């Protein structure tokens, strides 16, 4: 799950996208409506991942 890409697609703006040593730094901002769209997309992605794990487990048994 690429959170930065999901934030961009939700209408948020990436202010900082940098790396210092091995540490990555990202900063985004946007209106509350963008944050809500982002949260909805994260929830959908997590549900899809859980459904895929359940389906994989069912086929293994």
C-alpha positions in Angstrom: 0.0 0.0 0.0 1.6 3.3 -1.2 0.3 5.8 1.3 1.9 8.8 -0.4 0.3 7.9 -3.7 -3.1 7.4 -1.9 -2.7 10.8 -0.3 -2.0 12.4 -3.7 -5.1 10.7 -5.2 -7.2 11.9 -2.3 -6.3 15.5 -3.1 -3.6 16.1 -0.6 -0.4 18.0 -1.5 3.1 16.5 -0.8 5.1 19.2 0.9 8.2 17.2 1.8 9.5 14.0 0.1 13.1 13.5 1.2 15.6 11.0 2.5 18.4 11.6 5.0 20.6 8.6 5.4 18.3 5.6 5.5 15.3 7.5 7.0 12.5 8.7 4.6 10.6 11.8 5.4 7.2 12.7 3.9 4.8 15.5 4.8 1.4 16.1 3.2 -1.4 18.7 3.8 -4.8 19.3 2.5 -8.4 20.1 3.4 -10.4 17.9 5.8 -12.4 16.5 2.9 -9.1 15.2 1.4 -8.2 13.6 4.8 -11.6 11.9 4.8 -11.1 10.6 1.3 -7.7 9.3 2.3 -9.0 7.6 5.4 -11.8 5.9 3.3 -9.2 4.7 0.8 -6.9 3.3 3.5 -9.9 1.5 5.0 -10.9 0.0 1.6 -7.3 -1.1 1.0 -7.0 -2.8 4.4 -10.4 -4.6 3.9 -9.2 -5.8 0.5 -5.9 -7.1 2.0 -7.8 -8.9 4.8 -10.2 -10.5 2.2 -7.3 -11.6 0.1 -5.6 -13.2 3.2 -8.9 -15.0 4.1 -9.2 -16.3 0.5 -5.6 -17.5 0.5 -6.1 -19.3 3.8 -9.3 -20.9 2.5 -7.5 -22.3 -0.5 -4.6 -23.7 1.5 -6.9 -26.0 3.6 
